[in-house]
């Protein structure tokens, strides 16, 4: 916009629009010029002039105050600079004193080491022994009976200065107390943590630092002067020995279980899987093998029992020379001979062979099935081995070989199924051999009797 094209009234109006906000801004810190509003341009110009005079006075007043404050700030700055100089001087004095103290400390440490001599090494060994003894006591079964021993040993192990004689005597006393308690078998009342986390008071039987029993069962030392029940007890032979130890009186000599590793061997026994857990590791294939084994053993038992009774009856008839019981293979062969005694040799031989052949199926019944089961069981074990190795390689593919526990399931199945297959096949094969032997013995008796009867018949002819 160019002002040359504006007339004077228009320019005055624009000036009024521009100056009015400035006048209002100044009026916040000054008294109002007039209460009445300007009507003409001359009145407006007069009001602006008066406001400008008041603003100049205000500015001069502020400038004077600033100059006065500047003098005060200068004095504050001077005081601050003087204080900085004093602190810098004090810092230099402290640094000098620190250096002097370091030199003096080094001299005193050297003098201390010279005066200590071998005692410095001795006290270092004392602190080391105190730390090792504390660690041993914290894990010792004896601490379930003798409480509050490790705190002072911990302070002695962490001490930097020379230990007093009382602490050295306490260390000696604690070592002697631990050695004495290791050769004792004692009963005392202690806290036992149940499997559900609750706490009970029970009589503890401690065998040196090795084994602890509570309520005729093994317990482990859980720290903090407490014992804890085991999730599973060791094998029965150890439980019987523990019962003998619990029932013993003072002076008795009994064979008792002792864990020289202070719990490590006992934990290994607890980690060993039971028979049911071993079988469960075989998976579905393992259970199928066991079912086949149970069926085969039952069948073999039935066959052996029946053939044994039949063999006894046949031997009894042979000894008596007559068939009192006609429900035996020998009695039926004798009956066939008696029915065809008057026939010619060829006919009689055929009849006797036919009678023996009729007895063969009953004598050899299920023997082929037993033989089949003895061959199928190892094959089922091989199947379980293959499936177990497949699971192992799947675990290796997914997780790598960093953690052997991830592969343990497949390897366990592979090995357990192989063992189950052999465990089932071997007894079934042996039982099949026994049953087949009994069957052949009876058949041999029948054939011998048939041959004897044929010979007697031929002599009579």
Secondary structure, 3 states (H helix, E strand, C coil): CCHHHCCHHHHHHHHHHHHHHHHHHHCCCCCCCCCCCCCCHHHHHHHHHHHHHHHHHHHHHHHHHHHHHHHHHHHHHHHHHHHHHHHHHHHHHHHHHHHHHHHHHHHHHHHHHHHHCHHHHHHHHHHHHHHHHHHHHHCCHHHHCCCCCHHHHHHHHHCCCCCCHHHHHHHHHHHHHHHHHHCCEEEEEEEEECCCCCEEEEEEEEECCCEEEECCEEEEEEECCEEEECCCCCCHHHHHHHHHHHHCCCCCCCCCCCCCCCCHHHHHHHHCCCHHHHHHHCHHHHHHHHHHHHHHHHHHHHHHHHHHHHHHHHHHHHHHCCCCCCCCHHHHHHHHHHHCCCCCHHHHHHHHHHHHHHHHHHHCCCHHHHHHHHHHHHHHHHHHHHHHHHHHHHHHHHHCCCCCHHHHHHHHHHHHHHHHHHHHHHHHHHHHHHHHHHHHHHHHHHHHHHHHHHHHHHHHC
